[in-house]
Amino acid sequence: QVQLVESGGGLVQPGGSLRLSCAASGFSFSHYDMSWYRQVPGKERELVARQNAYTFITTYADPVKGRFTISRDNNRNTVNLQMSSLKVADTAVYYCYAREAWGGKLDYWGQGTQVIVSS
């Protein structure tokens, strides 16, 4: 069945770097826009970065521009989020999200991985 499995979360110091990975299976990965979202308790889930299915166009939320890089590998069915210059405000649960690019409303969420930026 469909799976989105995040990994790479953990504890990191401010200014440090972390790389999140999402392994996808059970659907046509290359036809889906892939995104990373994050959520802090008490706040709504927000888009962090997205890379579109066919054009590979990337989109970043303003707070992470210049610090985070999203990348996808359609041959390995993975999407990564390279995070650098991490701030305390980046602390959140990060979720992998897949959205069918054309011809449907199918979408899928991963279970999330915790990122804690703290000294």
C-alpha positions, 0 to 999 in steps of 0.5 A: 500500500501507499507509504511515505516514510520520513527519516533523518530528524533529530536534535541539532544545535542552532546553526547546524545542518540536518537532512531529512529523507522521505521514502515513497512507495505504492504510487506513481511517485514521478507524477506527484508534486512532493512537499515538506510541511511542518507543524508546531503544536497549537499552529496549523501545518505549513508548507516548507518546500515543494518540488513539482512533478514534471517541471521540477520547479521548487517553492520555498516558504519565506522563512526557509529561503536560502537555508533549505533545499528540496530535492527529489529522485524519481528513480529512487522514489525519494524526496529530501530536505537539506536544512542548514543554518537551522534556527530554534524556530525551525523546531517542528514535526516535519511531514512528507506530502505527495499530491497528484499533479494532474488528473485527480485529487489523490494525496498522501501524508507521511507520519512525520519526523521530529526536528528539534533545534536547541543548544 
